[in-house]
Amino acid sequence: MVAPDSVVPQNGSTKKLQSQCQVAAPQCRIQKCTSDFVSLTSHLTPAVDGFHVEFCKALRSYSACTQRTAKSCRGNLVFHSAVLGISDLMSQRNCSRDGPTSSTHPEVPHEPCNYHSRTQHAHAHAHAHVHAHSHSHSHGHGHGHSLPVYLFCGLFGDPHLRTFKDSFQTCKVEGAWPLIDNDYLSVQVTNVPVVTGSSATATNKITVIFKPYEGCTDQRVYQAVTDSLPAAFDDGTVSSGDPIHLSAGAEGATGKVRALWISERSPGRHVELHAGYIGVTVIVRQLGRYLTLAVRIPEELAQAYDATQDLQLCLNGCPGGERIDRAGDLPLRPGFSPGATRAFSVERAKDRCREQLDVEDIYFHSCVFDLLTTGDANFTAAAYSAQKDMESLHPHRDRWRIYPRGAATSALRPDSPPVGRLAVLLLCAVSVALM
């Protein structure tokens, strides 16, 4: 047995032996496992067919990677958090432990008219450049080439607005108002009074303009009004641009879609607009006599506007004079209109909303408000569908829940026990992705 350095320091032989042992010892490679998982899932979106299958394949690959490095990761808290996080995600997504896995180095084609492909290609090149120079630039690099950040905006009910900043507002905004207006996309809604004697309005018209993008698509306009939710653009087309590869699952036998296309989920009731060339998804529904809207868009595109386009409800919220709520709080009392008082009491409205909304968050309170205001039970389905569309498109699960002031100690309250462990995993994944 070799004695410690303090006993046998001759010729530095002991230090040399220690150095050799350190090199030979296996390294905990949990960060590499997490980085691969981020790479495999960064282009996936729940709104696209095949998401579940691809996400489960990526989870199984992640799990296999952690098993390979388990021996060298004993005592590593990040490793154990990742293992727990994988187990939680598999349970939530009903993923089997056995099954196909994703390739560690997926071949994602670089297609100019596929936003995910463009950004992933740019990120991969930036990451390779940073890695090649990591010895001389070990800090403060790569942040300008991080994976894209997505934003969510939703509008439903009387109407209730969820902005890009996850601010929840209830507004009058009667007439035509811009929700989004940037260099790539324009979304405008028209709101009309719901009942006599109430300041509340609801949406009866939605206009979406996909602006021309060189080499990918000409301008396309989609317009929906009450009782007319078409499955085509104004010019009668249902798609635009050359076919692109859809990484998250095939739409059809070829696994290819157009740069811009429309998917009719329920005739006259539910339509989805997919702009693959800019990474945008728009969901439009009709529930009762009124329309709802949900949008997912990359942050860099949402910020591409000038001073003449600053009136955007999704970006800045409603003007103060148009607000009905008080900093997110809704006055839950009957009597907004003569008809509403006869239709629902506060308790009956709450019971009706509980039939579809089991958590008393802001969507539940919006449902109660709408029933008291209008007496129209269709607004219960509108709140429920708006919440489901938000869960489908919103990129951050930990921000799904919003509670009115006084309803909870925090506006962002975890809704399940695994959130704490998943938060650690997410922090690890993000830190690696930004390296």
Secondary structure, DSSP 8 states (H G I E B T S, - for coil): ----TTT--GGGHHHHHHHHHHHHS----HHHHHHHHHHHHTT--TTSTTHHHHHHHHHHHHHHHHHHTTGGGTT-HHHHHHHHHHHHHHHHTT--SSS----SS------TT-HHHHHHHHHHHHHHHHHHTTTT--SS-SGGG----EEEEEEETTTEEE-TT--EEEB---EEEEEEESSSEEEEEEEEE-STT---EEEEEEEEEE--BTTTB--EEEEEETTB--SS-TTS-SEEEEEEE-TT--SSTTSEEEEEEEEEEETTTEEEEEETTTTEEEEEEEETTEEEEEEEEEHHHHT---GGG---HHHH---GGGB-SBTTB----S-SSHHHHHH--HHHHHHHHHTT--S-SHHHHHHHHHHHHH--THHHHHHHHHHHHHHHH-S-GGGS----BTTBS-SS---STTHHHHHHHHHHHHHHHT-
